[in-house]
Amino acid sequence: MLRTGDPCLEIEGLIHDVGPIAAEGGRMKRVLAGVDLAAHRGQVTVLLGVNGAGKTTTLECAQGLRRRTGGTVRLLGQDPQTASAELRSRVGVMLQDGGLPPSARPLALLRHVAGMYRDPLPVAELAERLGLNEFAGTTIRRLSGGQKQRVALAAALIGRPDVVFLDEPSAGLDPQSRQVVFDLIADLRTQGLGIILTTHLLDDAERLADWVAILDRGRIVAEGTVAELLGTATTTARRLTLRATAGLDLAEAFAGTGPVDIAEAPAGHYTIDGELTTAHLAALTRWLDARGIMPSSLELGRHSLEDVFLGIAEASAEEELASTARKTA
């Protein structure tokens, strides 16, 4: 994808150290080791990474909530560490833990937050859009996790920001509420907002993202559109999934059709990966037919963003184990 919108966030060589850390021999620990990242207006930029990869720290440095050790950050053209209140009024932030006062009630809280802005969104309109009225009389402390997420999202958007940071915006939401949030994010993108979000839900990332950056051990190790990341996967972007009798020797079915990788999960759930062609499908169906086996499901698809992400995480874990072994040898 050509990233034509103006950049709303530009990060170059971002470094963040914490410490001293006893487990590190009293040394500083490098959490971010040179992050380069750009987000553009009118696009959803998704930052992915395992726990501890540095996602939240990156967002906090980008927002000016945490001081960086090195590198540069430009948020709407300004350094967020030294910017005035005018910049902060143009930035919406939804924190992972919500950061909401536990004794407040949702609509009263939103009216209070709206009063801090020159031209806020109408509270009633936003509350209706996010379904806050159904629990408007309940204090924050008594809300479910998903309800708190919706209140936190509303608080992040009430000031009509130019850029919004959303940390796990769909966590804890039921399917209907997730769809409401997805539709709202799509509307914000159409309006030209820059949207930077993190999520552990890879299906959500694949559905929402215009641009994906994968963070590992404090560095961006892969980035691009979902299609581009799938195209750089170590295996071809085709997958055959099959549910049938457990314990089948499917390698026998594909003899002579070209190499495939076969994995069996419990309850007779098989995945077949490789450069799949019609010959593979024909060979499988002939093999099943010869044995009188009728599968309960058979689907040809592609690899997902989750496959790419897990492959990167697995490679990183193996590299870290090898590095530890070299140090202790």
ROBA-414526 format. One line per 10 residues: number of its first residue (from 1); their letters; for each residue y, x, z of C-alpha. Coordinates in pm, 1 decimal, padded with zeros to 6 digits. Example, Ala and Ser with C-alpha at 12.3 -4.5 7.8 and 13.67 -1.06 7.14 Angstrom:
REM ROBA-414526
1) as) -00450.0:01230.0:00780.0; -00106.0:01367.0:00714.0
REM end
This chain:
REM ROBA-414526
1) mlrtgdpcle) 00000.0:00000.0:00000.0; 00348.1:00124.4:-00088.7; 00549.8:00112.2:00232.2; 00877.2:-00010.7:00090.9; 01039.6:-00164.1:00401.1; 01290.7:00042.2:00595.6; 01123.5:00239.9:00875.4; 01186.3:00084.8:01215.8; 00995.0:00354.7:01403.1; 00953.4:00721.8:01309.2
11) ieglihdvgp) 00754.6:00956.7:01532.4; 00710.4:01325.1:01450.3; 00511.9:01578.8:01652.4; 00512.1:01366.6:01969.2; 00380.0:01561.0:02268.8; 00332.3:01427.8:02618.6; 00194.0:01628.6:02910.0; 00105.6:01506.9:03259.1; 00007.7:01701.9:03565.4; -00064.4:01935.9:03719.6
21) iaaeggrmkr) -00419.4:01794.2:03717.8; -00670.0:01923.7:03972.9; -00962.6:01856.7:03738.9; -00785.8:02071.9:03477.7; -00763.7:02369.1:03712.3; -00412.3:02281.7:03821.5; -00284.8:02288.4:03463.7; -00085.4:02027.1:03279.9; -00296.3:01787.2:03076.1; -00188.9:01717.0:02717.3
31) vlagvdlaah) -00221.4:01342.9:02655.8; -00044.3:01342.7:02318.6; -00086.8:01652.1:02103.7; 00147.8:01600.4:01809.0; 00144.9:01234.6:01704.7; 00302.2:01151.1:01368.3; 00349.0:00781.2:01302.6; 00579.3:00554.0:01106.2; 00616.2:00175.6:01119.5; 00816.6:-00029.4:00870.4
41) rgqvtvllgv) 01005.8:-00355.3:00873.2; 00815.9:-00651.5:00736.6; 00479.9:-00494.6:00818.5; 00224.5:-00506.5:01098.3; 00130.5:-00155.1:01207.8; -00183.3:-00144.7:01423.5; -00257.7:00150.5:01649.9; -00627.7:00187.2:01732.3; -00813.4:00421.7:01965.0; -01071.0:00430.1:02240.2
51) ngagktttle) -00959.6:00404.2:02602.8; -00776.2:00723.6:02690.8; -00689.3:00811.5:02331.0; -00317.2:00782.3:02405.7; -00223.6:00444.7:02254.8; -00026.7:00309.1:02549.9; 00142.1:00644.0:02611.7; 00248.5:00657.9:02246.5; 00399.4:00309.2:02267.6; 00575.0:00385.4:02596.2
61) caqglrrrtg) 00729.6:00702.1:02450.9; 00830.1:00508.2:02140.2; 01001.4:00246.3:02358.0; 01172.2:00504.7:02580.3; 00977.2:00389.3:02886.3; 00814.5:00730.9:02925.7; 00979.2:01070.0:02865.5; 00816.9:01286.0:02600.3; 00743.6:01654.2:02640.3; 00817.5:01736.7:02277.0
71) gtvrllgqdp) 00866.4:01595.8:01930.0; 01109.6:01335.9:01801.4; 01119.1:00956.4:01814.8; 01359.1:00738.8:01616.2; 01351.3:00369.2:01701.1; 01578.8:00166.4:01472.5; 01743.8:00497.9:01391.8; 01810.4:00600.1:01753.2; 01639.3:00811.1:02018.2; 01508.4:00550.9:02265.9
81) qtasaelrsr) 01541.1:00795.8:02558.5; 01918.6:00818.9:02521.7; 02003.5:00495.0:02341.1; 02238.0:00232.1:02478.4; 02154.2:-00116.9:02598.9; 02241.9:-00239.5:02249.0; 01922.1:-00083.5:02112.9; 01710.6:-00234.2:02388.9; 01844.6:-00579.1:02305.1; 01697.4:-00536.8:01954.6
91) vgvmlqdggl) 01348.7:-00441.6:02077.0; 01084.2:-00679.1:02211.4; 00809.3:-00541.7:02434.6; 00488.9:-00710.7:02545.1; 00316.0:-00487.2:02798.8; -00061.9:-00481.0:02843.3; -00040.0:-00590.3:03208.4; 00224.8:-00850.5:03128.0; 00482.9:-00720.7:03376.7; 00560.9:-01080.6:03471.4
101) ppsarplall) 00693.5:-01186.6:03814.9; 00397.6:-01362.8:03981.2; 00599.9:-01630.9:04159.9; 00794.7:-01742.8:03851.3; 00708.8:-02043.3:03635.8; 00685.5:-01989.4:03257.8; 00977.9:-02196.4:03130.3; 01212.1:-02095.9:03410.6; 01126.1:-01732.7:03340.2; 01194.0:-01772.3:02968.8
111) rhvagmyrdp) 01527.6:-01941.1:03033.9; 01621.1:-01653.1:03263.1; 01521.9:-01391.6:03002.0; 01699.1:-01586.2:02726.1; 02020.9:-01570.6:02929.5; 02022.8:-01192.6:02887.1; 02070.7:-01216.8:02509.3; 02365.1:-01314.9:02292.1; 02163.9:-01530.0:02049.7; 01817.2:-01607.2:02191.4
121) lpvaelaerl) 01556.9:-01828.2:02034.1; 01552.3:-02185.7:02169.4; 01324.0:-02181.2:02473.5; 01185.6:-02529.6:02407.4; 01098.6:-02442.0:02047.6; 00916.9:-02119.0:02137.7; 00738.0:-02285.6:02430.2; 00614.2:-02561.1:02200.4; 00498.8:-02309.1:01939.5; 00294.1:-02110.7:02191.2
131) glnefagtti) 00168.2:-02409.2:02389.5; 00340.7:-02314.4:02714.5; 00428.7:-02669.4:02811.4; 00070.7:-02745.6:02914.0; 00104.2:-02508.4:03211.4; 00484.0:-02502.1:03251.1; 00470.0:-02605.3:03617.5; 00217.6:-02339.1:03724.3; 00326.7:-02007.2:03872.0; 00242.1:-01691.4:03679.8
141) rrlsggqkqr) -00003.7:-01575.1:03945.7; -00217.5:-01886.1:03893.3; -00233.2:-01863.4:03514.0; -00539.5:-01742.6:03326.4; -00526.6:-01410.8:03146.4; -00479.5:-01579.8:02811.4; -00198.2:-01800.5:02942.4; -00017.6:-01495.3:03081.8; -00052.1:-01329.9:02741.2; 00123.5:-01622.2:02575.3
151) valaaaligr) 00408.8:-01613.1:02829.0; 00445.5:-01235.8:02784.3; 00456.5:-01277.6:02407.0; 00725.5:-01544.1:02436.3; 00931.4:-01316.6:02663.1; 00903.4:-01034.3:02408.5; 01029.4:-01257.9:02125.5; 01295.4:-01469.2:02296.5; 01578.9:-01225.5:02216.4; 01521.4:-01229.8:01836.8
161) pdvvfldeps) 01423.6:-00859.9:01821.8; 01427.9:-00646.0:01506.3; 01110.5:-00469.2:01615.6; 00844.5:-00580.8:01860.7; 00571.3:-00387.6:02042.7; 00264.2:-00593.3:02129.3; 00000.2:-00436.3:02353.2; -00324.8:-00635.4:02314.6; -00151.4:-00962.5:02212.0; -00474.1:-01159.4:02157.1
171) agldpqsrqv) -00666.6:-01037.6:02462.9; -00813.4:-01323.9:02663.9; -00707.2:-01593.8:02417.5; -00934.8:-01876.5:02307.1; -00985.6:-01913.7:01929.0; -00719.2:-02182.6:01893.2; -00458.8:-01978.9:02083.1; -00547.7:-01667.4:01881.9; -00477.8:-01858.1:01560.9; -00139.7:-01968.9:01696.8
181) vfdliadlrt) -00053.9:-01606.6:01775.5; -00176.4:-01488.6:01433.2; 00038.2:-01749.0:01258.1; 00340.2:-01647.5:01464.1; 00289.9:-01279.0:01382.8; 00261.8:-01366.5:01013.4; 00592.1:-01557.4:01034.6; 00762.1:-01264.4:01209.2; 00640.9:-01028.6:00937.4; 00779.2:-01262.7:00669.1
191) qglgiiltth) 01114.2:-01262.4:00850.8; 01123.4:-00882.5:00818.6; 01042.9:-00776.3:01174.0; 00867.7:-00450.2:01236.5; 00555.4:-00524.7:01441.4; 00361.9:-00249.0:01618.8; 00054.5:-00357.9:01809.1; -00259.1:-00227.7:01972.1; -00585.8:-00414.4:02004.3; -00948.0:-00355.9:02097.0
201) llddaerlad) -01048.5:-00647.1:01873.7; -01123.9:-00479.6:01541.8; -01161.5:-00811.2:01357.8; -00806.4:-00896.6:01462.1; -00680.6:-00558.9:01342.4; -00852.0:-00601.8:01007.2; -00704.1:-00947.3:00968.0; -00347.1:-00867.1:01076.1; -00276.7:-00509.0:00974.8; -00067.2:-00389.4:00684.3
211) wvaildrgri) -00109.9:-00034.1:00811.1; -00363.3:00110.1:01055.7; -00339.1:00437.8:01247.1; -00638.9:00561.7:01445.6; -00557.6:00777.8:01746.2; -00812.7:01015.8:01892.5; -00756.3:01264.9:02175.4; -00381.6:01249.4:02132.1; -00362.3:01282.1:01752.6; -00360.0:01047.1:01455.0
221) vaegtvaell) -00690.0:01127.1:01283.0; -00685.7:00860.1:01011.2; -00433.1:00611.9:00874.8; -00373.7:00383.5:00580.6; -00432.0:00026.2:00476.4; -00760.0:-00135.9:00577.8; -00880.3:-00103.6:00218.5; -00790.8:00265.9:00212.0; -00968.7:00334.5:00540.4; -01278.7:00152.2:00422.5
231) gtatttarrl) -01264.6:00356.9:00104.8; -01268.6:00680.9:00306.5; -01573.2:00578.7:00511.8; -01858.6:00827.5:00503.5; -02088.2:00558.9:00366.5; -02030.3:00322.2:00080.7; -01855.6:-00002.3:00160.6; -02160.1:-00219.2:00100.1; -02397.8:-00359.4:00357.3; -02697.3:-00591.2:00350.3
241) tlratagldl) -02768.4:-00785.4:00667.5; -03098.2:-00961.2:00721.9; -03250.1:-01174.2:00995.8; -03626.3:-01211.5:00976.7; -03945.9:-01119.1:01161.0; -03902.3:-00829.6:01403.3; -04075.8:-00499.4:01337.7; -04068.9:-00500.6:00956.4; -04105.6:-00167.4:00773.4; -03820.3:-00227.5:00532.1
251) aeafagtgpv) -03823.7:00134.3:00413.8; -04132.0:00038.0:00219.1; -03937.2:-00239.2:00045.7; -03676.9:00000.4:-00089.9; -03913.3:00273.5:-00209.9; -03790.6:00394.2:-00548.1; -03455.8:00213.4:-00540.0; -03243.1:00495.3:-00399.0; -03167.2:00609.2:-00042.8; -03060.8:00354.8:00218.0
261) diaeapaghy) -03003.3:00364.0:00592.1; -03189.3:00093.2:00783.2; -03125.2:-00008.4:01142.7; -03299.6:-00280.4:01341.2; -03138.5:-00455.7:01633.0; -03325.2:-00689.7:01869.8; -03451.6:-01025.8:01744.2; -03523.0:-00908.1:01390.7; -03163.0:-00833.9:01290.6; -03153.2:-00559.5:01025.8
271) tidgelttah) -02864.0:-00378.1:00857.2; -02917.3:-00185.5:00535.2; -02641.2:00054.1:00425.1; -02618.7:00255.7:00107.0; -02503.8:00247.0:-00252.2; -02655.5:-00094.1:-00295.8; -02719.5:-00245.4:-00638.5; -02894.5:-00552.8:-00772.1; -03211.5:-00341.3:-00783.1; -03208.0:-00310.5:-00403.3
281) laaltrwlda) -03168.0:-00685.9:-00362.0; -03444.6:-00759.0:-00612.6; -03680.0:-00509.0:-00448.3; -03622.3:-00661.0:-00105.7; -03680.2:-01018.6:-00216.9; -03999.2:-00921.7:-00404.3; -04127.0:-00740.4:-00095.2; -04052.0:-01037.8:00130.9; -04206.0:-01281.0:-00117.1; -04527.0:-01078.8:-00141.2
291) rgimpsslel) -04567.7:-01108.5:00235.4; -04463.8:-01471.0:00266.0; -04163.1:-01386.8:00481.5; -03865.9:-01621.4:00458.1; -03553.4:-01466.7:00614.2; -03333.4:-01687.7:00829.6; -03026.3:-01518.2:00681.0; -02951.3:-01268.8:00405.9; -02599.4:-01149.3:00330.6; -02447.0:-00879.1:00112.3
301) grhsledvfl) -02109.2:-00760.2:00232.8; -01899.4:-00455.3:00300.7; -01840.2:-00226.8:00590.2; -01574.3:-00332.7:00835.9; -01286.9:-00157.2:01006.1; -01505.4:-00153.2:01316.4; -01764.0:00058.4:01130.7; -01494.8:00310.3:01033.8; -01351.9:00317.3:01385.4; -01689.7:00361.1:01553.0
311) giaeasaeee) -01779.9:00637.2:01307.4; -01463.7:00829.4:01396.7; -01520.3:00772.6:01769.8; -01881.3:00892.0:01744.0; -01782.8:01204.8:01550.0; -01512.7:01279.4:01806.5; -01754.7:01240.1:02098.2; -02001.9:01476.6:01932.2; -01725.5:01731.3:01871.3; -01613.5:01709.5:02233.9
321) lastarkta) -01971.3:01763.0:02359.0; -02010.0:02062.8:02130.4; -01677.2:02204.1:02253.0; -01782.8:02160.1:02617.0; -02114.9:02329.9:02546.3; -01938.1:02628.7:02387.8; -01708.1:02665.2:02687.2; -01994.6:02660.1:02938.7; -02226.0:02884.0:02734.6
REM end
